[in-house]
Amino acid sequence: QAALEITARYCRSEMEQYGRCVAASPASWQRDCHGLRLSMSRCAAAHPIVQQIRRDCAEPFAAFEQCLKENQASVVNCSDHVNAFLLCADQV
């Protein structure tokens, strides 16, 4: 949650644009929103706490991203992966 809070605080515009893109493209969001995701990631990566979360929680985050790739039309199937990543991030 810390990473999301930092991203929301410092990268609100990028996060909102990415969120709108994902919501508008349920079947093709991964392709259509890739540039916005990179922009949000670059913004968030500038903050040391986010860098530490990415290092310490790389495994659950990778599992979450893999789940998204496999469930592009039904991202709600990845809620367990999101929760695992957030639990890790909260402990950083």
C-alpha positions as CSV (number, residue, x, y, z in Angstrom):
1,Q,0.0,0.0,0.0
2,A,2.9,2.3,0.7
3,A,4.0,2.1,-3.0
4,L,0.5,2.9,-4.1
5,E,0.2,5.8,-1.7
6,I,3.5,7.2,-2.9
7,T,2.6,6.7,-6.5
8,A,-0.8,8.3,-5.9
9,R,0.8,11.2,-4.1
10,Y,3.7,12.0,-6.5
11,C,2.4,10.5,-9.8
12,R,-1.3,11.1,-9.5
13,S,-1.7,12.2,-13.1
14,E,0.2,9.2,-14.5
15,M,-1.7,6.8,-12.3
16,E,-5.1,8.3,-13.2
17,Q,-4.3,8.2,-17.0
18,Y,-3.2,4.5,-16.7
19,G,-6.3,3.6,-14.7
20,R,-8.6,5.2,-17.2
21,C,-6.9,3.5,-20.0
22,V,-7.2,0.1,-18.4
23,A,-10.9,0.6,-17.6
24,A,-11.6,1.7,-21.2
25,S,-9.8,-1.2,-22.8
26,P,-10.7,-4.4,-20.9
27,A,-9.7,-6.7,-23.7
28,S,-6.6,-5.0,-24.9
29,W,-5.4,-2.8,-22.0
30,Q,-2.0,-4.5,-21.7
31,R,-1.1,-3.4,-25.3
32,D,-3.1,-0.2,-25.4
33,C,-1.9,1.1,-22.0
34,H,1.8,0.0,-22.1
35,G,3.2,3.5,-22.6
36,L,1.1,4.9,-19.8
37,R,2.2,2.1,-17.5
38,L,5.8,2.8,-18.3
39,S,5.3,6.5,-17.6
40,M,3.7,5.7,-14.2
41,S,6.5,3.3,-13.4
42,R,9.2,5.8,-14.3
43,C,7.6,8.4,-12.1
44,A,7.2,6.1,-9.1
45,A,10.7,4.7,-9.5
46,A,12.2,8.1,-8.7
47,H,11.2,7.5,-5.0
48,P,13.5,5.4,-2.8
49,I,10.7,3.6,-0.9
50,V,9.2,2.5,-4.2
51,Q,12.7,1.2,-5.2
52,Q,12.9,-0.8,-2.0
53,I,9.5,-2.3,-2.4
54,R,10.3,-3.3,-5.9
55,R,13.4,-5.0,-4.7
56,D,11.9,-6.7,-1.7
57,C,8.6,-7.6,-3.4
58,A,9.8,-8.5,-6.9
59,E,8.5,-12.1,-6.7
60,P,4.9,-11.3,-5.7
61,F,4.8,-8.4,-8.2
62,A,6.0,-10.7,-11.0
63,A,3.3,-13.2,-10.1
64,F,0.7,-10.5,-10.2
65,E,1.9,-9.3,-13.6
66,Q,1.9,-12.9,-14.9
67,C,-1.7,-13.3,-13.7
68,L,-2.7,-10.1,-15.5
69,K,-1.2,-11.4,-18.7
70,E,-3.1,-14.7,-18.3
71,N,-6.4,-13.0,-17.4
72,Q,-6.6,-10.0,-19.6
73,A,-10.3,-10.2,-20.0
74,S,-11.0,-10.9,-16.3
75,V,-8.4,-9.1,-14.2
76,V,-10.6,-9.6,-11.1
77,N,-9.1,-13.2,-11.0
78,C,-5.9,-11.7,-9.8
79,S,-7.1,-10.3,-6.5
80,D,-5.1,-12.9,-4.5
81,H,-1.9,-11.8,-6.3
82,V,-2.7,-8.1,-5.6
83,N,-3.2,-8.9,-2.0
84,A,0.1,-10.9,-1.7
85,F,2.0,-8.0,-3.3
86,L,0.3,-5.4,-1.0
87,L,1.0,-7.5,2.1
88,C,4.7,-7.6,1.1
89,A,4.8,-3.9,0.4
90,D,3.2,-3.1,3.8
91,Q,6.1,-4.9,5.5
92,V,8.8,-2.9,3.8
